[in-house]
Amino acid sequence: MIELLFVACLSTAPTECRERSLLFTDISPTQCLMGAQPELAKWSAHHPKFDIKSWRCRTASLAEQQI
């Protein structure tokens, strides 16, 4: 499983940030890197009060998925 991990901050309070993630089961890490920006754009469209500050793709461990 691949996780697109990103930090989203409130537009009106840039120091109020949260770590968010999107999980994908059917892509490789390279596909995640190539497709991250469109996925983040979709997320931003649904969450207009937030600005994305940083992002990365990583392999999600089974333990983290269960939390």
C-alpha positions in Angstrom: 0.0 0.0 0.0 1.3 3.5 -0.9 0.5 6.5 1.1 0.5 10.1 -0.2 1.4 12.0 3.0 1.0 15.8 3.1 0.8 18.7 5.4 -2.2 21.0 5.1 -2.4 24.4 6.9 -5.3 26.7 7.4 -5.2 29.5 4.9 -6.2 32.0 7.6 -3.8 30.6 10.2 -0.7 29.3 8.5 0.7 27.9 11.7 -2.3 25.6 12.2 -1.2 22.6 10.2 -2.3 19.0 10.1 -0.7 15.9 8.6 -3.1 14.2 6.2 -2.8 11.2 4.0 -4.4 9.4 1.1 -3.9 5.6 0.7 -3.6 3.8 -2.6 -3.6 0.0 -3.0 -3.1 -0.3 -6.8 -0.1 1.9 -7.6 3.7 1.9 -7.3 5.7 4.6 -5.5 6.7 6.0 -8.8 3.1 6.3 -9.9 2.3 8.0 -6.6 5.0 10.6 -7.3 3.8 11.2 -10.8 0.1 11.4 -9.8 0.4 13.2 -6.6 -0.3 16.8 -7.8 -3.6 16.0 -9.5 -4.7 14.1 -6.3 -3.7 17.0 -4.1 -5.5 19.4 -6.4 -8.7 17.3 -6.0 -8.2 17.3 -2.2 -7.7 21.1 -2.2 -10.8 21.6 -4.2 -12.8 19.8 -1.5 -11.0 21.6 1.3 -10.7 25.3 0.2 -9.8 26.5 3.7 -6.4 24.6 3.6 -3.1 25.2 1.7 -0.9 22.2 1.1 2.6 23.0 2.3 4.5 19.7 1.6 4.0 16.2 0.5 5.7 12.9 -0.1 4.9 9.3 -1.1 5.9 6.3 1.0 5.1 2.7 1.6 2.5 2.4 4.4 3.2 -0.4 6.9 0.4 -2.7 8.0 0.7 -1.4 11.6 0.1 2.2 10.5 -2.9 1.2 8.4 -4.6 -0.3 11.4 -4.3 2.8 13.5 
